[in-house]
Amino acid sequence: MNSKLDQLKTMTTVVADTGDLDAIAQWRPQDATTNPSLLLKAAASEAYRPMLDKAVAFASQRGGSGAEQLTIATDMLAVLAGKEILNLIPGVVSTEVDARLSFDTAATLERARRLIDYYDRQGVDTSRVLIKIASTWEGIRAAEQLEKEGIHCNLTLLFSFVQAAACAEAGAYLISPFVGRILDWHLASTGRDSYPAAEDPGVQSVTRIYNYYKANGFNTVVMGASFRNTGEIEMLAGCDRLTISPALLQELKDDQGELPQRLNAGSASTADKPHHVDEKRFRWESNEDAMATEKLADGIRRFAADQIELESRVRQLATEAA
């Protein structure tokens, strides 16, 4: 029998959740996702040093204040990394907007357009780039405008049904619901050590969203993310896409057991009916979901902290090069 990874690939698009070029070359996924945390880890490798140097030189040529040069350099680093990743995969790469802009629609739009411009300057087909934005109200509004401009978006840090409903209504290309972080919150809040895979709160959340989208004809792609174990992945077999870390990809490759398909667009059914999500409804339902509110805020803080640390590393390299 084929490995569970091979079986999964017959029903789901497998995406690599890493910025490690060697890992991407090894696993050859269809797509890849990056974020500041992954870029920060990858930037410590020698493979990224030429990109770091090029990004610093580019920012220096653009001029501006020290702070402006730092944001330019880190954006260009993300673009150069994305370009290298696209040389290794046939699909798309997600590049994230600075998490510190998560509550500023206009600034998110400006930064997203800049990232696409930088990709274009590098000769990259920008249809292969997804701009990754936090699923705040402001982020969803930015994505709605970008999609109208032909810039596809990946709405990340998604933890609640109302976020998913708002993203679909806005015409977002793709959402990344975070399975493992939902589980983390429930384990911490209940004191439990684990959940059976079928009862995993993160799995249940993504299953509900997937069925809502498919049963109601929404085109937004569902990409489960942030997995803690292969059991979560197996319970979502059949989901549009799953972004998986190299460690869990290896576990799936080593497992020769049978992998049944759990999600299927053709048989999807839901009790959830489409409804308009205005700002008041979005904020109220978000407020009523303690897990989603806490994990969204925590995720933004974590990505922002890693962005700041990445800028610190770039600043250090710029100083050494001066």
N, C-alpha and C positions, 0 to 999 in steps of 0.2 A: 504493500500500500504506500502511496505517496505520503510525504510528511504533511503535518497539519498546515505548514506554511504554504506548501504547493496547493493543497486543497483550498485554502483561504483565497489564494490568488485567482481561483476559478470563479469566485462569487463576489469578491470585494477588491477594489483597487488598494494595493498596499503602498503606504507612504512611509518614508524613513523619517523618524523624529530625531534628527541629529544634524549638526553642522560639520561633523567629522568627514573630511573628503575621503579618507581611506575606507571608512565604514560604508559610505555611500557607494564607492567603487566596488566594494565587496558584495553588498546586498543588491545592488542594481534595482532599486525600487522604481515604480512608475513616476512618483512625485517625491518632493522633499519639503519639509517645513523647518524654518529656523525661527529663533527668537533671540533676544539679547543674552539670555542665560546660555544658550547653546553656542552663540558666537563667542562669548567670553571664554568658554572652555576651549573652543577650537582655536582661538587666537593665541593660545599658549603654545601651539604646535609650530614647528618649523615650516610646515606647508603654508601657513598663513602669513609668515613674515614678509614675503614680497608684496602681498596684498596690503598689509599694514603700511609698508613704506610708500606704496603707490597712493594709498588713501591720504596719508599725511602730506605728500607732495602736492596732490590735487588741491587739498584744502588750503595749503599755503599759497598756491597760485591764485586762488579765488579771493584772497584777502579777507578783510573784515576783522572783527574783534577776536580775541582768543576763544571766547565761548562760541562764537559763530563758526570758527574754524573747526572746533571740536565736533560740533554737530554735523558739519559737512563731511569731516573725515570719517566719522562713524557711519554715516549714511552711505558714503562711498565704499567703505569696507563691507557693509552688508550687501551692496550691489556687486562688488567684485567677487565676494563669496558665492552669491547667488549665480553669477555667471559661470563660475567654476563648477558649481553643482549641476547647472543645466547642461554642461558638457558631458556629464556622466549619466544623465537620466533622459528618458524620452518625453516626460511630461512637464509639469509646472513646479515652480518653487515659490514658497510664501516668504515675503520679506516684511518685517514688522515696523510699523510707525512707532516712534518714541512713546512709551507708555505714559510719560508725563503730560502728553497732549490728550489723554483719554477723555477729558471733560471740555474740550475745545474743538468744536466742529470746524471752524475756519482754519485753525492751525493744523489740524489733522489733514484737511484737504490740501493745504499748501505743501506739507511734508510728503504726502502720498504722491502728488504730482511731481515733486522734486525727485523722488525715488524712481519714478517711471522715466523721467528725463535722463537721469544718470544711466539707467539701463539702456535707453535708446542711444546715448552717447557711446556706450560700450559695444554697440552693434547687436544688442540682444533683441530678439523678437519679443516685444512687451506683452503679447498675448499669452506668453508662457510665464508671466509673473502675476502672482496674487498679492495684493497689498493687505497685510494683516493688521487688523484694528480691534481694539477691545470692544466688547459688546455692551458698552454704555449707551444711554440714549443719544448722546452727542456723537459717539462713534458710529452708531447705526444710521444717523442722519448723514454723516459724511459718506458712508458707504453707499447710501441711496443716490447721492449726487455723483459719486465716482462711477457707479454702474451706468448711469445715464451717459457718462463721458466715454464709456467703453473700457473702463479700468475695473477689472474684476477684483473682488475683495473676499478675504477670509476673515470672518468675524470670530474672534477668539475669546478666551476667558468667558465661555458661555456655560452657565450653571442652572438656568431656570427655563421653564416653558414659556414664560412671557417674553424673555429675550429671544427665544427661537421664533415665536410667533411674529414679533416685531421685525426680525431679520428677514423672514420670508415675505412679509408685506412690503418691505423696503426693496425687495428684489435682489438681495445679496446673493452672490454666486455660490458661496460655501460658508458653512458654520463649523466651528470646532468645539463641540461640547466636551467638557473635561470630566471624564469618567472617574479617574482615580482620585481627584481632589474632592469630588462629591463624596466618595467613599471615606476619605480621610476625615471629613467633617463629621460624618455620621458615626464613625468609630469613636472619635474623640467625645462626641456629645452623648453617646449611649454607654460608653465604657466597654463595649464589646470588642473582642479580639478579631472577629471576622464575620463575614456574611457568606452564605452559600452563593455561588455565582449567579443563580437565577434570581436571588433576592437582593443582589448588590444594588444599592440606591442609584449609583451612577449608570449601571446597565439599564435599570428601569427607566431612568430619565431619558437616555438616548433612544430606547425602544419607543417610548411614547412620542418623542419628537419625530422620529423616522416615520412611524405609522401616520401621524398627523399630516406630515408633508405629502406622503405618497397617496393617502386616501383622498386628500383634498386637492391634488394636482399642483402642488408647489414644486417649482423646478430647483430650488436651493438644494445644493449638495450637502449631505450630512457626513461629516468626517469625525468619528469618535477619536478622542485624544486623551493623553495623560493616563495611561494604563498602569496599574499596579501589579497585575499578574495576568497570565495567559487565560485564566478562567473568564475574565472580563471580555477579552478579545473573542474567545470562542462563543460566548453568549451573544455577540454582535456580528457573527459571521453572516455576510449578506448585506451589511450596511454599505452605503455607497463607497466610502473610503474609511480606512483606519490608519492613523499615523502611529507608528510603533517604534520603540527604541531598539537599538541593535541587540541589547541583551535579551529582550523578549522575542525578537525575531529568531535568535539562536535557539531559544527554548522551543519555539514552534517548529523549527527545522528539525530539531532532534526528536520530536514526538511523532511517532508513526501511527497514532491512533486515528479513529474515524472522526471527521469533523462535519456534523450536520449543519445545514443552512438554517439559521434562526430567523433572519429577516428577509422578506421578499416583497418587493413593490407590488407585484400582481395580486397578492392576497392580503395586503395591508388594510386594516380596519381601525376605526377610532370613534370614540364618543365625543371627541373634541371637535367643535364646529369652528370654521373660520370666523374671526371677529376682528374689527378694527382696533388697533392698539394705539391710542393717543398717548401723549406724554403723561397725563394724569394717571391713566390706567397703568402704564408701564411703571411709573414710580411707586404707585400704591402696591401693585402686586409684587414688585421687587422688595418693597419694605416689609411685606408680609412673609417673605421667604428669607428667614434668617441665614440659612446655609448659603444661598446665592449671594446675598448682600455681603456677608463676611468673606466668602471665597473670591468674589470679584474684587473687593477692596484689597485683599491680601495679594492676589495675583498681580494687580497693578503695582502695588508697592514693591513686590519682588522683581518684576521686570524693570521697574524704574531704577531700583538699586543696582541691578546688573548693568543697566545702561550707563549709570554714573561710573561704575567700576571700569567698564569698557572705555569710557572717555578718559578715565585716569590713566589707563594703560596707553592709550593713543597719545595723551599729553606727554607721558614719559618718553615714548619713542620719538616724538617731535623734538623734545629737548635734547635727546641724545644725538639726533641728526643735525641739530643747529650748529 
